[in-house]
Amino acid sequence: MQKSLLVLAAYSLLLLAACGGSSSNPSPQVLNPGGDDTSGDTGSDTDTESLSLLVSRRGGHYWHDYCADKPDNTAVPADPREMVVPGVNENKAVLMNAWWQTCQEDNQPANCGELRQRAEHGLALVAAEGRPGAASFFSGDASESGFSFPADAYAEMWKSIWGLSERPLQYDELVAQRWGMPLSVVRNPYPLPGEDPNLSDGGSGQLPMGVTQLREANGSWTGQLNVTCSICHGGAVGTADEAEGLGAMYGNNSLSDITVMFSELARLAPQQAALAIISQNKVRGTGNITNFQLFGTLTLADYDTIPSYLTIQAEPSTGTEDPPVWWNVGSRSAKFYDGGQVVDAKRIELSFHFPDFFNDIEGAKQWILDNQQDSDAWISSLKSPPWPESVLGSVDRSLAEAGAVLFHAKNLWAPSLNNPTPRPEGGNGSCASCHGAYSPRYVNDPTYLDSPLLDGVAAYITPINIIDTDPARLNGNSPRVAEYSKNNWFAYSEGPYNDDGVSLCGNWADESLRGDRELGYLAPPLYGVWATAPYFHNGSVPNIDGVLNPAVRPTIWRRLSKDAPTDLAGQVVMGFDYSLKTGYDAEKIGWRYDELECGSGLALPLIGAATPGVDCNPLDSSGPVLQDALSVLWGNGGLAWNLLNVPIVSDQQIEERKIYNTKLYSQGNGGHEFTSVLNDTERRAIKEYLKTL
């Protein structure tokens, strides 16, 4: 206790020195960095709740919070994000430059009942897992699909692909481990060989959350399986027995290896080779989700787009990306890491389920239009898990309160700090300046936000020369891609348009839309940030320690894997360890990992995909490597990243895909250097605060 008081006293002096020159930080809030939430006079009549430092709404969307305890006929208010327009927060502590744009007429539900209905249908549609109305890969919500595969073949991968002599008792769990997608927490059945799914309520097997059994409109089961959005957007944090709300969860992932999954599904059903030949990722837990060259194939059935599509084939690959969490969707005004589209451009959210577009492109588009509001309503309703104190330890509230003040009020560019990174124009120079305000004490402060309804909204695209993280994702959304997007239906090629005839719901890398705003990366909302490791848009930093202190980031690392069953050791591939007790580092806030040396005793890759962990020169750490040559190719031809890959034929290759090498194209771990001016005491406090969001 005495130590905490000394630390807090030091913070008071430190904050006076660091923040005192900022006109956007009222002195009563700065002088009480560690005060108790329920005490302290700030010199105003504001109630104590509005002065609190440690309150979080845990993401989601304002509408769902508003309707939580209201009857169905309650009118839904305006979306607070609609306030994010030019002029918002001008001269305020929190910066905003990613403007809102409404993209469809039926954007807002009439009342809370309609909002709930939309979300309920969206759950069945997107989460799928055998629910009536589930959608699946390139099939809409149809009960038949040209991409489906039989449950019998899936049930016998232990023999046909793994080469085991008998079916393991824990087969379903081993599939989930091998592909890196947890078993569903709800019943998600498939029939075992010899079972009739309609006489066994779908079957006695249990699927991982990224696979669903197709169903007829009357609810009957088909025995055919297909994959869903959860192959990338489903994951797990902790286990269900560690704390309530933990385990498999939607909209959070750093686990899957979808290249392995599609490679193996292609051996069951040739039609799955449509993605098996296209490597979506090079490292487990990541993807090449917004590869524009691949994405453009979705609208090639609009034949007049083919000429413009061909022009982008020499543009850079976006490379490695870490899927962003869905519980922050409702707190953003723009989507994608570069803010390339407004968040209300919802068509793209169902693109993976785009049905049968070569046979009926107009029908496929209409299916998107008919379902996009429901999918978005469910996605934006999701909440982040709270820090599980029973497993990871109690939050030091006094330290966290000091961290809250530092997060919202410490000017990282104060003259005495000599920060070498260029300073953003405007804002108060704090973490909140880019990531938004969360503590009621600042949310209700008119020098921070124009309205308290902007609580937790992050709408600032940080210029690349300031954030300075790996530029491959940004370079991929090039001027030529922006030009191509003008003809793309998913980029609202039919408008509404600005005065230059460019769609306001299109690609905001287009200079006609963004104006003088520099290109960069959107600073994400930080709800549940403790559960979103690894960090940065490419997943290159395993913990928050490394985010706040660039000096401690590992160069080549591998997250810990779960141990195999004793009788199957060496015979099966296990996934990442997502147990908080064994796989999580509560001190550094992130997943435990092993740091690897250059070379690591592995064989050199033939063309760069088989062993990502050896992209280095063991004889000369600064010398050239094979990937240097390949980077030129990847940086000038997006499809090359996806198509040039050694076929995955061994478990050893799958194991090596767990290695994250920050020297590989698009996987650099530099940037966010402005936090290097923090000292260790300040970092401790900010980390403690981030646990509470």
C-alpha positions in Angstrom: 0.0 0.0 0.0 2.8 2.4 0.9 4.5 1.6 -2.4 1.3 2.4 -4.3 0.9 5.7 -2.6 4.5 6.6 -3.4 4.0 5.6 -7.0 0.8 7.7 -7.2 2.5 10.7 -5.7 5.2 10.4 -8.3 2.5 10.3 -11.0 0.9 13.5 -9.8 4.2 15.3 -10.1 5.0 13.7 -13.5 1.6 14.5 -14.9 1.9 18.2 -13.9 5.2 18.4 -15.8 4.1 16.3 -18.8 0.5 17.6 -19.3 0.5 21.0 -17.7 1.2 22.8 -21.0 -1.9 21.3 -22.8 -4.9 23.6 -22.8 -7.2 20.6 -23.4 -6.5 19.1 -20.0 -8.4 20.8 -17.2 -6.2 20.9 -14.1 -8.7 19.3 -11.7 -8.6 16.1 -13.8 -4.8 16.1 -14.0 -4.1 16.8 -10.3 -6.1 13.7 -9.2 -4.6 10.9 -11.2 -5.1 8.2 -8.6 -8.1 9.5 -6.7 -10.8 7.0 -5.8 -13.7 6.7 -8.3 -16.2 7.6 -5.7 -14.5 10.5 -4.0 -12.7 13.7 -4.7 -14.1 17.2 -5.5 -13.3 18.4 -9.0 -14.8 21.8 -8.4 -18.0 21.1 -10.3 -21.5 19.8 -9.7 -20.9 16.8 -12.0 -22.0 13.5 -10.4 -19.4 11.0 -9.3 -20.2 8.5 -12.1 -19.3 11.1 -14.7 -15.9 11.6 -13.0 -15.1 7.9 -12.9 -11.9 6.7 -14.5 -12.5 2.9 -14.6 -15.7 2.4 -16.5 -16.0 0.6 -19.9 -19.0 -0.2 -22.0 -16.9 -3.1 -23.5 -17.6 -2.2 -27.1 -20.6 -3.2 -29.1 -22.9 -0.5 -30.5 -24.8 2.2 -28.7 -28.1 1.0 -30.0 -27.8 -2.4 -28.3 -26.9 -0.7 -25.0 -29.8 1.8 -25.4 -32.3 -1.0 -26.1 -31.1 -3.4 -23.4 -33.9 -2.8 -20.9 -36.5 -1.1 -23.2 -39.6 -2.6 -24.8 -39.7 -3.6 -28.4 -41.7 -0.5 -29.5 -39.1 1.9 -28.3 -37.8 4.1 -31.1 -34.1 3.7 -31.8 -32.1 7.0 -31.7 -29.6 8.3 -34.2 -26.3 6.5 -34.6 -23.7 8.5 -32.6 -21.1 7.8 -35.3 -23.1 10.0 -37.7 -21.6 12.9 -35.8 -18.2 12.0 -37.2 -18.2 14.5 -40.0 -15.8 17.3 -41.0 -15.5 19.8 -38.1 -16.3 17.2 -35.4 -14.0 17.6 -32.3 -12.3 20.5 -33.9 -9.6 21.8 -31.4 -10.5 19.0 -29.0 -8.1 16.5 -27.3 -9.4 13.5 -29.4 -8.7 13.6 -33.1 -11.2 12.4 -35.8 -10.7 12.4 -39.6 -12.4 9.2 -40.8 -15.8 10.6 -41.8 -19.2 8.8 -41.5 -21.2 8.2 -44.6 -24.6 6.5 -44.8 -24.7 4.0 -47.6 -28.2 2.5 -47.6 -31.7 3.7 -46.9 -32.7 1.0 -44.4 -29.6 1.6 -42.3 -31.5 2.4 -39.0 -34.1 0.0 -37.4 -37.4 1.6 -36.5 -37.4 0.4 -33.0 -35.7 -1.9 -30.5 -37.8 -4.9 -31.5 -36.6 -4.6 -35.1 -33.0 -4.2 -33.9 -33.3 -7.5 -31.9 -34.9 -9.3 -34.8 -32.1 -8.2 -37.1 -29.4 -9.4 -34.7 -31.2 -12.7 -34.1 -31.2 -13.4 -37.8 -27.6 -12.2 -38.2 -26.5 -14.7 -35.5 -27.9 -17.6 -37.5 -26.7 -16.2 -40.8 -23.1 -15.4 -39.9 -22.2 -17.6 -36.9 -24.0 -20.4 -38.7 -23.1 -23.6 -36.7 -26.0 -25.6 -37.9 -28.7 -23.0 -37.2 -31.6 -22.7 -39.7 -30.7 -19.9 -42.1 -27.0 -20.4 -41.7 -24.9 -19.0 -44.6 -21.7 -20.6 -45.9 -18.9 -20.2 -48.4 -20.1 -18.8 -51.7 -23.6 -20.2 -51.2 -25.7 -17.6 -49.4 -28.0 -19.4 -47.0 -28.9 -22.1 -49.5 -29.3 -25.8 -48.4 -27.3 -26.9 -51.4 -23.8 -25.8 -52.5 -21.4 -26.6 -55.2 -18.7 -26.0 -52.5 -20.0 -28.4 -49.9 -18.4 -31.7 -49.0 -19.8 -34.9 -47.4 -19.7 -35.4 -43.7 -18.5 -38.9 -44.2 -15.3 -37.7 -45.8 -14.8 -35.1 -43.1 -15.3 -37.8 -40.4 -12.5 -40.0 -41.9 -9.7 -37.4 -42.3 -7.8 -39.3 -39.6 -7.2 -42.0 -42.1 -7.3 -40.3 -45.5 -5.1 -37.3 -44.6 -3.5 -37.8 -41.2 -2.5 -41.4 -41.8 -3.5 -42.8 -38.4 -4.3 -46.5 -38.0 -7.5 -45.9 -36.0 -9.9 -43.1 -35.2 -8.8 -41.1 -32.1 -11.4 -40.9 -29.4 -10.9 -37.1 -29.3 -11.1 -36.8 -33.1 -13.3 -33.7 -33.2 -11.1 -31.8 -30.9 -8.0 -32.8 -32.9 -9.5 -31.4 -36.1 -10.2 -28.1 -34.2 -6.6 -28.1 -33.0 -5.1 -28.9 -36.4 -7.0 -26.2 -38.2 -6.8 -23.7 -35.3 -10.6 -23.1 -34.8 -12.2 -24.2 -31.6 -15.1 -26.5 -31.3 -18.4 -24.6 -31.1 -19.8 -24.0 -27.7 -23.3 -24.6 -29.0 -24.3 -27.9 -30.6 -22.9 -27.9 -34.1 -23.5 -31.5 -35.3 -22.4 -33.7 -38.2 -23.3 -37.3 -38.8 -20.7 -40.0 -38.3 -20.4 -42.7 -41.0 -23.5 -44.7 -41.0 -25.6 -42.1 -39.1 -28.7 -40.6 -40.6 -28.5 -36.9 -39.6 -32.3 -36.6 -39.5 -32.6 -39.5 -37.1 -29.9 -38.2 -34.8 -30.7 -34.5 -34.6 -27.9 -33.7 -37.1 -25.5 -36.4 -36.0 -23.3 -37.2 -33.0 -20.2 -35.4 -34.1 -19.3 -31.8 -33.1 -17.9 -29.4 -35.7 -15.5 -26.5 -35.1 -17.0 -23.1 -35.2 -15.8 -22.4 -38.8 -17.8 -25.3 -40.3 -21.6 -25.8 -40.6 -23.9 -28.6 -41.7 -26.3 -27.3 -44.4 -30.1 -27.5 -43.7 -33.2 -27.4 -45.7 -35.8 -24.6 -45.2 -37.9 -27.0 -43.1 -34.9 -27.6 -40.8 -34.0 -31.1 -42.0 -30.3 -31.9 -42.2 -28.4 -32.6 -45.5 -25.3 -34.4 -44.3 -23.3 -31.9 -46.4 -20.8 -29.5 -44.8 -19.3 -26.1 -45.8 -17.1 -23.5 -44.2 -18.2 -20.1 -42.8 -16.8 -16.6 -41.9 -15.7 -18.1 -38.5 -12.7 -19.7 -40.2 -11.1 -16.3 -39.9 -13.4 -14.5 -37.5 -13.9 -17.1 -34.8 -11.3 -17.8 -32.1 -10.9 -18.4 -28.4 -9.6 -16.6 -25.4 -9.2 -18.8 -22.3 -11.2 -21.9 -21.7 -14.9 -22.1 -20.6 -13.9 -23.6 -17.3 -11.5 -20.8 -16.4 -14.0 -18.0 -16.2 -17.5 -17.1 -17.4 -17.6 -15.8 -21.0 -14.3 -17.3 -21.9 -13.5 -20.0 -24.5 -14.6 -20.0 -28.1 -16.0 -16.7 -29.1 -17.1 -14.9 -32.3 -15.3 -12.1 -33.9 -11.9 -12.7 -32.3 -9.2 -14.8 -33.9 -5.4 -15.4 -33.8 -5.6 -19.1 -34.0 -6.5 -20.5 -37.5 -4.4 -21.8 -40.4 -6.9 -21.5 -43.2 -4.4 -22.5 -45.8 -3.9 -25.8 -44.1 -7.7 -26.2 -43.8 -8.4 -25.5 -47.5 -5.5 -27.7 -48.6 -6.9 -30.6 -46.7 -10.5 -30.0 -47.7 -9.4 -30.0 -51.4 -8.4 -33.6 -50.9 -12.0 -34.3 -49.8 -13.8 -32.3 -52.4 -12.0 -30.9 -55.5 -14.2 -27.8 -55.6 -12.6 -26.6 -52.3 -9.4 -26.2 -54.4 -10.9 -22.9 -55.4 -9.2 -21.5 -52.3 -6.8 -24.4 -51.6 -4.5 -23.1 -54.5 -4.7 -19.6 -53.1 -2.7 -19.4 -49.9 -4.6 -16.9 -47.7 -1.9 -16.8 -45.1 1.7 -17.7 -44.5 1.6 -17.8 -40.7 -1.0 -19.4 -38.4 -3.4 -16.9 -36.9 -3.2 -14.4 -39.8 -4.7 -14.0 -43.3 -4.5 -12.1 -46.5 -8.0 -10.9 -46.0 -8.2 -7.8 -48.1 -6.1 -8.9 -51.0 -7.6 -6.7 -53.7 -6.5 -8.8 -56.7 -8.4 -11.8 -55.2 -11.3 -9.7 -54.0 -11.9 -8.4 -57.5 -12.7 -11.9 -58.8 -16.1 -11.6 -56.9 -17.5 -9.2 -59.5 -15.9 -10.6 -62.7 -19.4 -11.8 -63.6 -20.0 -8.1 -64.2 -18.0 -8.5 -67.4 -17.5 -4.8 -68.0 -15.3 -4.8 -64.9 -12.7 -7.2 -66.4 -10.6 -4.5 -68.1 -10.1 -2.5 -64.9 -9.6 -5.6 -62.9 -6.6 -6.6 -65.1 -5.0 -3.3 -64.4 -4.4 -4.1 -60.7 -2.6 -7.4 -61.1 0.8 -5.7 -60.8 -0.2 -3.8 -57.6 1.4 -4.9 -54.3 0.0 -7.7 -52.1 -1.5 -6.5 -48.8 0.3 -9.5 -47.3 -0.1 -10.7 -43.7 -3.0 -9.3 -41.6 -4.5 -10.1 -38.2 -8.3 -10.2 -38.4 -9.7 -7.3 -36.4 -12.1 -8.0 -33.6 -15.8 -7.6 -34.2 -16.8 -6.2 -30.8 -15.2 -2.9 -31.9 -17.2 -2.6 -35.2 -19.8 -0.5 -33.4 -17.2 2.0 -32.3 -15.7 2.7 -35.7 -16.6 5.1 -38.5 -14.4 3.3 -41.0 -13.5 -0.3 -41.7 -10.3 -2.1 -42.7 -6.9 -1.2 -41.2 -6.4 1.8 -43.5 -10.0 3.1 -43.2 -10.4 2.2 -46.9 -14.2 2.1 -46.6 -16.8 3.8 -44.4 -18.2 1.4 -41.8 -21.7 1.7 -43.2 -20.5 0.1 -46.5 -21.9 -3.2 -45.4 -22.0 -5.3 -48.5 -18.4 -6.5 -48.0 -19.3 -8.1 -44.7 -21.1 -10.9 -46.5 -18.8 -11.2 -49.5 -17.5 -14.6 -48.3 -21.1 -15.9 -48.6 -21.7 -14.3 -52.0 -24.0 -16.9 -53.7 -23.5 -18.4 -57.1 -22.5 -15.2 -58.7 -21.4 -16.5 -62.1 -24.8 -18.1 -62.7 -26.9 -15.2 -61.3 -24.9 -12.1 -60.5 -28.0 -9.9 -59.9 -29.6 -12.5 -57.7 -26.3 -12.8 -55.7 -26.2 -9.0 -55.2 -29.8 -9.0 -54.1 -29.1 -11.7 -51.5 -26.4 -9.4 -50.0 -28.8 -6.4 -50.0 -31.5 -8.5 -48.3 -29.3 -9.7 -45.5 -26.6 -7.1 -44.9 -28.4 -5.2 -42.2 -29.1 -8.3 -40.2 -25.5 -9.5 -40.3 -24.2 -6.1 -39.3 -26.7 -5.8 -36.4 -25.4 -9.0 -34.9 -21.8 -8.3 -35.5 -22.1 -4.9 -33.9 -23.9 -6.3 -30.9 -20.9 -8.3 -29.7 -19.2 -7.3 -26.4 -15.6 -7.8 -25.3 -14.8 -10.2 -22.4 -13.8 -8.4 -19.2 -10.4 -9.0 -17.7 -10.9 -12.3 -15.7 -9.5 -11.4 -12.3 -10.1 -14.9 -11.0 -7.6 -16.3 -13.5 -5.2 -13.5 -14.3 -5.2 -11.6 -11.0 -7.0 -8.6 -9.7 -6.6 -5.2 -11.3 -4.7 -2.7 -9.1 -7.4 0.0 -9.2 -5.1 2.8 -7.9 -2.5 2.0 -10.5 -5.1 1.7 -13.2 -6.6 5.1 -12.4 -3.2 6.6 -12.7 -2.9 4.8 -16.1 -6.2 6.2 -17.2 -5.0 9.7 -16.6 -1.8 9.0 -18.5 -3.7 7.4 -21.3 -6.0 10.4 -21.7 -3.8 13.3 -20.7 -0.1 12.6 -21.1 1.3 14.5 -24.0 3.9 12.2 -25.6 5.3 15.2 -27.5 5.8 17.4 -24.5 9.0 19.5 -25.2 10.9 17.8 -22.4 10.4 14.4 -23.9 12.1 15.2 -27.3 10.0 12.6 -29.1 11.7 11.9 -32.4 8.5 10.8 -34.2 6.5 13.5 -36.0 3.5 14.8 -33.9 -0.1 14.5 -35.2 -1.6 17.8 -36.1 -4.1 18.6 -33.4 -5.2 16.6 -30.4 -3.5 16.6 -27.0 -0.7 14.2 -27.9 -2.0 11.4 -25.7 -3.0 7.8 -26.5 -6.6 8.9 -26.4 -5.9 11.5 -29.1 -5.8 8.6 -31.6 -7.6 5.8 -29.9 -10.6 7.7 -28.5 -11.7 8.5 -24.9 -13.1 5.9 -22.6 -13.1 7.1 -19.0 -16.3 9.0 -18.1 -14.2 11.7 -16.6 -12.9 12.5 -20.1 -15.9 11.3 -22.1 -18.0 13.9 -20.3 -15.3 16.6 -20.7 -16.2 19.0 -23.6 -12.6 19.7 -24.2 -12.2 16.0 -25.2 -15.4 15.2 -27.1 -18.2 17.1 -28.7 -20.7 14.7 -27.1 -20.5 11.9 -24.5 -22.2 9.7 -27.1 -18.8 9.5 -28.8 -17.6 7.4 -25.9 -15.0 4.9 -27.2 -15.4 5.9 -30.9 -12.1 5.8 -32.7 -12.1 7.7 -35.9 -8.5 8.8 -36.6 -6.4 7.6 -39.4 -2.8 8.2 -38.2 -0.5 9.3 -41.1 1.9 6.6 -42.1 4.9 8.8 -41.3 3.7 9.0 -37.7 2.5 5.4 -37.0 5.3 4.0 -39.3 4.1 0.3 -39.0 4.6 -2.1 -41.9 3.4 -0.3 -45.0 2.5 -3.3 -47.2 -1.2 -3.3 -46.3 -1.4 0.4 -47.1 0.6 0.1 -50.3 -1.8 -2.6 -51.5 -4.6 -0.1 -51.5 -2.8 1.8 -54.3 -4.1 4.6 -56.5 -4.6 2.0 -59.3 -6.7 -0.1 -56.9 -8.7 3.0 -55.9 -9.3 3.7 -59.6 -10.4 0.1 -60.2 -12.8 0.3 -57.2 -14.9 2.9 -59.0 -16.4 0.1 -61.0 -16.8 -2.4 -58.2 -20.3 -3.1 -56.8 -18.9 -3.9 -53.3 -17.4 -0.4 -53.4 -20.9 1.1 -54.3 -20.0 1.9 -57.9 -23.6 3.2 -58.3 -23.1 5.9 -55.8 -24.0 8.2 -54.0 -21.2 10.3 -55.6 -19.2 13.4 -54.7 -18.8 16.2 -57.2 -16.0 14.3 -59.0 -18.3 11.4 -59.6 -16.6 9.1 -57.0 -18.7 7.0 -54.8 -18.9 8.2 -51.2 -19.1 4.6 -50.0 -16.2 3.5 -52.2 -12.5 3.4 -51.7 -11.3 6.2 -49.4 -7.7 5.8 -50.6 -9.0 7.8 -53.5 -7.7 11.4 -53.2 -11.0 12.7 -54.4 -12.6 11.4 -51.2 -9.9 11.9 -48.6 -8.8 15.3 -49.8 -5.7 16.4 -47.9 -5.9 13.7 -45.3 -2.7 11.6 -45.5 -2.8 7.9 -46.0 -2.2 5.8 -42.9 -3.7 3.3 -40.5 -6.9 3.7 -38.5 -6.2 3.7 -34.7 -8.6 1.0 -33.5 -10.9 1.2 -30.5 -9.4 -0.6 -27.5 -12.3 -2.4 -25.9 -11.1 -5.8 -24.7 -7.6 -5.0 -25.9 -6.2 -7.5 -23.4 -7.9 -10.3 -25.3 -6.7 -9.2 -28.8 -3.1 -10.2 -28.9 -1.0 -10.3 -31.0 -0.9 -6.6 -31.9 -0.6 -4.2 -34.9 -2.5 -4.8 -38.1 -0.2 -7.7 -39.1 -0.1 -9.4 -35.7 3.7 -8.9 -35.4 3.9 -8.0 -31.7 2.9 -10.7 -29.2 2.0 -8.5 -26.3 1.3 -5.0 -25.1 4.7 -4.7 -23.5 6.1 -4.7 -27.0 3.5 -2.2 -28.3 4.5 0.3 -25.6 8.2 -0.5 -25.6 9.7 -1.1 -29.1 13.0 -2.2 -27.7 11.5 -5.5 -26.4 9.8 -6.8 -29.5 11.0 -10.2 -30.7 12.3 -10.6 -34.2 11.4 -14.3 -34.8 8.9 -15.9 -32.4 6.4 -18.7 -32.0 3.4 -18.7 -29.8 3.1 -21.8 -27.5 1.1 -24.8 -28.7 -1.2 -27.0 -26.7 0.3 -30.4 -25.7 -0.8 -33.4 -27.8 -2.5 -36.3 -26.1 0.2 -38.6 -24.7 -0.7 -41.5 -26.9 -0.7 -39.3 -30.0 2.5 -37.2 -29.4 4.3 -36.7 -32.7 1.4 -38.0 -34.7 -1.0 -35.0 -34.7 -0.7 -31.2 -35.0 -1.9 -29.2 -32.1 -3.0 -25.5 -32.2 -2.0 -22.5 -30.1 -2.5 -22.7 -26.4 -5.3 -20.3 -25.6 -5.7 -21.3 -21.9 -5.1 -18.3 -19.7 -3.5 -20.5 -17.1 -0.8 -21.9 -19.3 -0.7 -19.8 -22.5 -1.2 -16.2 -21.4 1.3 -13.7 -19.8 -0.7 -11.4 -17.5 2.3 -9.2 -16.8 3.1 -8.5 -20.4 -0.5 -8.7 -21.5 -0.4 -11.1 -24.4 0.3 -14.7 -25.4 3.4 -16.5 -24.2 5.9 -17.3 -26.9 9.3 -18.7 -27.6 11.9 -16.4 -29.2 13.8 -18.2 -32.0 17.2 -17.6 -33.4 18.0 -16.9 -37.0 18.0 -20.2 -38.9 16.5 -22.3 -36.1 17.9 -25.4 -37.7 15.1 -25.6 -40.2 15.5 -26.3 -43.9 15.5 -23.3 -46.2 12.2 -22.8 -48.1 12.0 -23.4 -51.9 9.9 -20.4 -52.7 9.2 -18.8 -49.4 6.1 -20.3 -48.0 7.1 -23.6 -46.4 9.3 -22.3 -43.6 8.6 -18.7 -42.8 10.9 -18.9 -39.7 14.1 -18.9 -41.6 13.8 -15.7 -43.5 17.2 -14.6 -42.3 20.8 -15.0 -43.1 22.5 -17.0 -40.3 26.0 -16.0 -41.6 25.2 -12.3 -41.8 22.2 -10.9 -39.9 22.1 -7.9 -42.2 22.8 -9.9 -45.4 20.4 -10.7 -48.2 18.0 -13.6 -47.9 15.7 -15.4 -50.4 12.7 -13.4 -49.2 14.4 -10.2 -50.2 14.1 -11.2 -53.8 10.6 -12.5 -53.3 9.5 -9.2 -51.6 10.1 -7.4 -54.9 7.7 -9.9 -56.6 5.1 -9.6 -53.8 5.4 -5.9 -53.8 4.6 -5.7 -57.5 2.1 -8.5 -57.9 -0.5 -9.2 -55.3 -1.5 -12.7 -56.6 2.1 -13.9 -56.3 1.8 -13.8 -52.5 -1.1 -16.2 -52.7 -0.2 -18.4 -55.6 3.6 -19.1 -55.1 3.6 -21.7 -52.3 5.1 -25.1 -51.7 2.2 -27.6 -51.3 1.6 -28.6 -47.7 2.2 -32.3 -47.5 3.7 -32.9 -44.0 3.0 -32.1 -40.4 6.4 -30.5 -40.1 5.4 -27.9 -42.6 2.2 -27.1 -40.6 4.3 -26.8 -37.4 6.7 -24.4 -39.2 3.8 -22.2 -40.2 3.4 -21.2 -36.5 6.7 -19.2 -36.7 6.3 -15.5 -37.0 9.3 -13.8 -38.7 9.2 -10.0 -38.7 11.7 -10.0 -41.6 9.2 -11.5 -44.0 7.4 -9.2 -46.4 4.5 -7.4 -44.8 5.4 -8.7 -41.3 7.6 -6.0 -40.0 7.2 -5.1 -36.3 8.4 -1.5 -36.5 6.4 1.6 -35.8 4.4 3.1 -32.9 7.8 4.4 -31.8 6.4 7.5 -30.1 5.7 5.4 -27.0 9.4 4.9 -26.5 9.4 8.2 -24.5 7.3 6.5 -21.7 9.2 5.2 -18.7 8.7 1.7 -17.2 6.5 3.1 -14.4 4.2 4.8 -16.8 4.0 1.7 -19.0 3.0 -0.3 -15.9 0.2 2.1 -15.2 -1.1 2.3 -18.7 -1.1 -1.5 -19.0 -3.1 -1.8 -15.8 -5.6 0.7 -17.2 -5.9 -1.2 -20.5 -7.0 -4.3 -18.5 -10.2 -2.5 -17.5 -11.4 -1.5 -21.0 
